[in-house]
Structure formats: structure tokens, C-alpha cells
Amino acid sequence: MAIISRRILKPILGKSKTALERSTKYKDIMASNGVKARLGMFVGGELNGAIQLTAAYTDMTSATKSFADLSKNKEIMELMSKRDDDPSGHLIGPEVYRSVYGQPSPEHNILLIREYEVDRKFIPQSVELLAEVEAIGKDEDTKILGLYPIIADKMDTLFVIYYYSSFESMGDIIDRVGMSEAFQNVVSKANEIGKLKASNVVRMI
């Protein structure tokens, strides 16, 4: 199991450059303290233009210890002070999720994030469907990750993240694999236990 924390920053109009600079600084501080952090920009979907900062941990103990340590970090405290004095965006999170299938893929830079409304009782069936999806795309340059919330606003959301190496690769795999009969059969079964609520694309920076 992996623990993933996520922060989303929606820049204020005219403050996108400042928001990105501060988010990059925050990510660099996390990385310098041994955290596997990644920064991305939403380039498709409702969150287009927003910034996503994620961090991966092996367990909740590691995640909470990191949060406690960083909250006392001098550079982080200075960034938070600047945010109070001169906000550059609207912050969501940190939210915390646990992996229910797969692992994060740092080798891929394009993420298609699909959000499904799924009751907790259907997680075992969802995992089975994710395994089917992975088997269908086993020979492709793609990975899949399933996340379910521990601390979040929407506690009945299953996040399914598809990883790709490029936009071109994403388009090609969606055309050949995503539209195949085998994949669409899985989609039909998924519709019986959940409902697709949102889809966004992130380009890692």
C-alpha cells in the first residue's frame, strides 16, 4: 500500500507565475527532506490551469511524521507567511489517499485522472476491474493506480490514474486500447458499481 497526499492550488488571475514559483519551492523543500514529491499542472478538465503537488509515502506513520516535520521547517513557515500576506491562489488540501491498486509511476509524465463515485463496499469489485484493465494494457507504455480517500472532502471517490509517457502516447493508447471491445466491456461493468464524475489531465513539471 502507498499513501498519497495531494494539494491543489488554483491560481488567482494574474498570480499564476507566483503560484508556480511558490509551489516549486515547496516541492523542492519536500524533496530535500527525503519526500518523494512531484509537481504538475492541470491542462485538461475543470481544473485546467491549477497546480497539483503530490507526495508518496510507504505508510501513514511516514506521512504524518513528514507533515509534522515540515510544519516546523523554517523555509516552509516563510512560504506560508508570504501566502498569508500575499495569496497567489486558493488551496485545496492536503488530502490523503491510500492505494487500493498499483503504485505511483514516477517514470510517466502525463496523468489522466478519472474520479468515480464508488461506495466503499464495492472497492473489492473495483480492484478486480482495475486488474482487468491492467491486463488489457500489459504490453503498452502505461500504468494504472487506484486511490481511495482517507482524508478528503469526497470520501466516496475512487481515483483511477492512468499514466502515459507523452500526450501522443496517451492519444494512441486511448484510440487502440481504450476504445477496444475488451476495455469497453470493463467500462460497462464499472458503470454497474460506480459513476464517473470527473476527468482531468495533468502534465508533470
Summary of the structure (lengths in Angstrom):
residues: 205
radius of gyration: 17.5
end to end distance: 25.2
largest distance: 54.2
contacts: 626
relative contact order: 0.19
helix: 39%
strand: 37%
